[in-house]
Amino acid sequence: MAINATICRAELNVADMDRGYYATHSLTLAKHPSETDLRFMLRIAVFAKYAHELLTFGKGLSSEEEPDLWENNLNGTIERWIDLGQPSDKRLRKASGKSAEVVVVSYDDRAADMWWQAEQSKLSRFKNLTVLQAGSADALNALATLADRNMHLTATIQDGELWLGGDGDAVNLTFTERS
């Protein structure tokens, strides 16, 4: 018998002083059985970083056709495609052709470094691609501890740093662009 996804809810208050974006988002997320708490919480942190009224979660691990997050404008075109991890250059080529901007957020230092070294030359041809490395190992481990089925989170973004917290705990994440 297959294990079902866990449905989680988060009330996310975003104060992005860098972009002048302030909003509250009521999020309902499906946590895939094979998804770690770190990856789950990183999806929320990346949502906060790129928060927009049209940004939504894709089917993620459950679908090869959709990204982890995406922003579709009202006429159906994809403005931003966001993947977490180390996607293949084939997947990113497809995403680059479908959307105005593609963002990859890698988060496992060792695996991300090996992936970047192997793929960097192939990925450099995609002019609408940005590859980010998320936080330090300590910050990511702290981020994973925030995971819960019902969360009230606050995200504050200033000078490129993201503070994400709930119930008194806060994690400082930085996203460094790979070049």
C-alpha positions as a Markdown table, in Angstrom:
| # | Residue | x | y | z |
|---|---|---|---|---|
| 1 | Met | 0.0 | 0.0 | 0.0 |
| 2 | Ala | 1.4 | 3.4 | -1.0 |
| 3 | Ile | 2.0 | 6.0 | 1.6 |
| 4 | Asn | 0.1 | 9.2 | 1.0 |
| 5 | Ala | 1.4 | 12.7 | 1.2 |
| 6 | Thr | 1.0 | 14.7 | 4.4 |
| 7 | Ile | -1.0 | 17.8 | 4.1 |
| 8 | Cys | 0.5 | 20.8 | 5.9 |
| 9 | Arg | -0.7 | 24.3 | 6.4 |
| 10 | Ala | 1.4 | 27.5 | 6.9 |
| 11 | Glu | 0.3 | 31.0 | 7.6 |
| 12 | Leu | 3.3 | 33.0 | 6.1 |
| 13 | Asn | 3.7 | 36.7 | 6.8 |
| 14 | Val | 6.2 | 38.2 | 4.4 |
| 15 | Ala | 8.0 | 41.5 | 4.9 |
| 16 | Asp | 10.4 | 41.9 | 2.0 |
| 17 | Met | 12.0 | 45.3 | 2.5 |
| 18 | Asp | 14.3 | 44.8 | -0.6 |
| 19 | Arg | 11.3 | 44.6 | -3.0 |
| 20 | Gly | 8.7 | 46.5 | -0.9 |
| 21 | Tyr | 6.5 | 43.5 | -0.8 |
| 22 | Tyr | 4.3 | 42.9 | 2.3 |
| 23 | Ala | 1.6 | 40.2 | 2.4 |
| 24 | Thr | 0.2 | 37.3 | 4.3 |
| 25 | His | -0.1 | 34.0 | 2.4 |
| 26 | Ser | -2.2 | 31.0 | 3.6 |
| 27 | Leu | -0.3 | 28.0 | 2.2 |
| 28 | Thr | -1.5 | 24.4 | 1.9 |
| 29 | Leu | 1.4 | 22.1 | 1.0 |
| 30 | Ala | 1.6 | 18.4 | 0.3 |
| 31 | Lys | 4.7 | 16.9 | 1.8 |
| 32 | His | 5.7 | 13.9 | -0.3 |
| 33 | Pro | 6.5 | 10.7 | 1.8 |
| 34 | Ser | 10.1 | 10.8 | 0.5 |
| 35 | Glu | 10.6 | 14.5 | 1.1 |
| 36 | Thr | 12.8 | 15.5 | 4.0 |
| 37 | Asp | 11.9 | 18.2 | 6.5 |
| 38 | Leu | 14.7 | 20.3 | 5.1 |
| 39 | Arg | 13.5 | 20.2 | 1.5 |
| 40 | Phe | 9.9 | 20.9 | 2.7 |
| 41 | Met | 10.9 | 23.9 | 4.7 |
| 42 | Leu | 13.2 | 25.1 | 2.0 |
| 43 | Arg | 10.2 | 25.2 | -0.4 |
| 44 | Ile | 8.5 | 27.6 | 2.1 |
| 45 | Ala | 11.7 | 29.7 | 2.5 |
| 46 | Val | 12.0 | 30.0 | -1.3 |
| 47 | Phe | 8.4 | 30.9 | -1.5 |
| 48 | Ala | 9.0 | 33.7 | 0.9 |
| 49 | Lys | 12.1 | 34.9 | -1.1 |
| 50 | Tyr | 10.1 | 35.1 | -4.3 |
| 51 | Ala | 6.6 | 35.8 | -2.7 |
| 52 | His | 4.1 | 37.1 | -5.2 |
| 53 | Glu | 0.3 | 36.8 | -5.4 |
| 54 | Leu | 0.6 | 34.5 | -8.4 |
| 55 | Leu | 3.4 | 32.3 | -7.0 |
| 56 | Thr | 2.2 | 28.7 | -6.3 |
| 57 | Phe | 3.6 | 25.4 | -5.4 |
| 58 | Gly | 3.9 | 22.8 | -8.2 |
| 59 | Lys | 3.5 | 19.1 | -7.7 |
| 60 | Gly | 7.2 | 18.9 | -7.0 |
| 61 | Leu | 8.4 | 15.4 | -6.4 |
| 62 | Ser | 5.2 | 14.0 | -7.6 |
| 63 | Ser | 5.5 | 15.3 | -11.1 |
| 64 | Glu | 8.3 | 15.7 | -13.7 |
| 65 | Glu | 6.3 | 18.2 | -15.6 |
| 66 | Glu | 6.0 | 20.9 | -12.9 |
| 67 | Pro | 8.6 | 22.7 | -10.9 |
| 68 | Asp | 8.7 | 23.0 | -7.1 |
| 69 | Leu | 7.3 | 26.5 | -7.4 |
| 70 | Trp | 6.1 | 28.7 | -10.3 |
| 71 | Glu | 4.6 | 32.0 | -11.1 |
| 72 | Asn | 2.1 | 31.9 | -13.9 |
| 73 | Asn | 0.7 | 35.3 | -15.1 |
| 74 | Leu | -3.0 | 35.7 | -15.7 |
| 75 | Asn | -2.7 | 34.8 | -19.4 |
| 76 | Gly | -1.1 | 31.5 | -18.6 |
| 77 | Thr | 2.5 | 32.1 | -19.4 |
| 78 | Ile | 5.2 | 31.1 | -16.9 |
| 79 | Glu | 7.0 | 34.1 | -15.5 |
| 80 | Arg | 9.2 | 32.2 | -13.1 |
| 81 | Trp | 10.1 | 28.5 | -12.8 |
| 82 | Ile | 11.8 | 27.4 | -9.5 |
| 83 | Asp | 13.4 | 24.0 | -8.9 |
| 84 | Leu | 15.2 | 22.8 | -5.8 |
| 85 | Gly | 18.2 | 20.5 | -5.8 |
| 86 | Gln | 20.2 | 19.5 | -8.9 |
| 87 | Pro | 18.0 | 19.2 | -11.9 |
| 88 | Ser | 19.3 | 17.9 | -15.2 |
| 89 | Asp | 20.4 | 20.2 | -18.0 |
| 90 | Lys | 17.6 | 18.6 | -20.1 |
| 91 | Arg | 15.0 | 19.7 | -17.6 |
| 92 | Leu | 16.4 | 23.2 | -17.4 |
| 93 | Arg | 16.5 | 23.5 | -21.1 |
| 94 | Lys | 12.8 | 22.7 | -21.2 |
| 95 | Ala | 12.1 | 25.1 | -18.4 |
| 96 | Ser | 14.2 | 27.9 | -20.0 |
| 97 | Gly | 12.1 | 27.6 | -23.2 |
| 98 | Lys | 8.8 | 27.7 | -21.3 |
| 99 | Ser | 9.4 | 30.6 | -18.9 |
| 100 | Ala | 10.8 | 34.0 | -18.7 |
| 101 | Glu | 13.1 | 33.2 | -15.7 |
| 102 | Val | 14.4 | 29.9 | -14.3 |
| 103 | Val | 15.8 | 29.6 | -10.7 |
| 104 | Val | 17.6 | 26.6 | -9.2 |
| 105 | Val | 18.1 | 26.6 | -5.5 |
| 106 | Ser | 20.7 | 24.0 | -4.5 |
| 107 | Tyr | 21.1 | 23.1 | -0.8 |
| 108 | Asp | 23.3 | 20.1 | -0.3 |
| 109 | Asp | 26.8 | 21.6 | -0.3 |
| 110 | Arg | 28.7 | 18.5 | -1.4 |
| 111 | Ala | 26.2 | 17.2 | -3.9 |
| 112 | Ala | 25.5 | 20.7 | -5.2 |
| 113 | Asp | 29.2 | 21.4 | -5.7 |
| 114 | Met | 29.7 | 18.2 | -7.7 |
| 115 | Trp | 26.5 | 18.9 | -9.7 |
| 116 | Trp | 27.7 | 22.5 | -10.5 |
| 117 | Gln | 31.1 | 21.4 | -11.6 |
| 118 | Ala | 29.6 | 18.8 | -13.9 |
| 119 | Glu | 26.9 | 21.0 | -15.3 |
| 120 | Gln | 28.2 | 24.6 | -15.2 |
| 121 | Ser | 29.4 | 24.7 | -18.8 |
| 122 | Lys | 26.1 | 23.3 | -20.2 |
| 123 | Leu | 24.0 | 25.6 | -18.0 |
| 124 | Ser | 25.9 | 28.8 | -19.0 |
| 125 | Arg | 24.0 | 28.9 | -22.3 |
| 126 | Phe | 20.7 | 29.5 | -20.6 |
| 127 | Lys | 20.6 | 33.3 | -20.3 |
| 128 | Asn | 17.4 | 33.3 | -18.1 |
| 129 | Leu | 18.8 | 30.8 | -15.5 |
| 130 | Thr | 20.0 | 31.8 | -12.0 |
| 131 | Val | 21.5 | 29.1 | -9.8 |
| 132 | Leu | 21.6 | 29.8 | -6.0 |
| 133 | Gln | 23.2 | 28.0 | -3.1 |
| 134 | Ala | 21.0 | 28.1 | 0.0 |
| 135 | Gly | 22.5 | 28.9 | 3.3 |
| 136 | Ser | 25.1 | 27.1 | 5.5 |
| 137 | Ala | 24.7 | 23.5 | 6.7 |
| 138 | Asp | 23.9 | 24.9 | 10.2 |
| 139 | Ala | 21.3 | 27.3 | 8.9 |
| 140 | Leu | 19.7 | 24.5 | 6.8 |
| 141 | Asn | 19.6 | 22.1 | 9.8 |
| 142 | Ala | 18.0 | 24.8 | 11.9 |
| 143 | Leu | 15.4 | 25.4 | 9.1 |
| 144 | Ala | 14.4 | 21.8 | 9.1 |
| 145 | Thr | 13.5 | 21.9 | 12.8 |
| 146 | Leu | 10.8 | 24.5 | 12.0 |
| 147 | Ala | 8.8 | 21.8 | 10.1 |
| 148 | Asp | 5.3 | 21.1 | 11.4 |
| 149 | Arg | 1.9 | 20.2 | 10.1 |
| 150 | Asn | 0.4 | 23.6 | 11.1 |
| 151 | Met | 2.8 | 26.6 | 11.2 |
| 152 | His | 2.6 | 30.3 | 11.7 |
| 153 | Leu | 5.7 | 31.8 | 10.1 |
| 154 | Thr | 7.2 | 35.2 | 9.6 |
| 155 | Ala | 9.7 | 35.9 | 6.9 |
| 156 | Thr | 11.7 | 39.2 | 6.9 |
| 157 | Ile | 14.0 | 39.9 | 4.0 |
| 158 | Gln | 16.4 | 42.8 | 4.1 |
| 159 | Asp | 19.8 | 43.3 | 2.3 |
| 160 | Gly | 19.4 | 39.9 | 0.6 |
| 161 | Glu | 19.1 | 38.0 | 3.9 |
| 162 | Leu | 16.0 | 36.0 | 4.8 |
| 163 | Trp | 15.0 | 35.5 | 8.4 |
| 164 | Leu | 12.3 | 32.8 | 8.7 |
| 165 | Gly | 10.8 | 32.1 | 12.1 |
| 166 | Gly | 7.9 | 30.7 | 14.0 |
| 167 | Asp | 7.1 | 30.2 | 17.7 |
| 168 | Gly | 10.2 | 32.1 | 18.9 |
| 169 | Asp | 12.8 | 30.3 | 16.7 |
| 170 | Ala | 14.3 | 32.1 | 13.7 |
| 171 | Val | 16.7 | 31.0 | 11.0 |
| 172 | Asn | 18.9 | 33.3 | 9.0 |
| 173 | Leu | 19.3 | 32.1 | 5.4 |
| 174 | Thr | 21.4 | 33.6 | 2.6 |
| 175 | Phe | 21.2 | 32.7 | -1.0 |
| 176 | Thr | 24.5 | 32.9 | -2.9 |
| 177 | Glu | 24.4 | 33.1 | -6.7 |
| 178 | Arg | 26.8 | 30.6 | -8.4 |
| 179 | Ser | 28.8 | 31.9 | -11.3 |
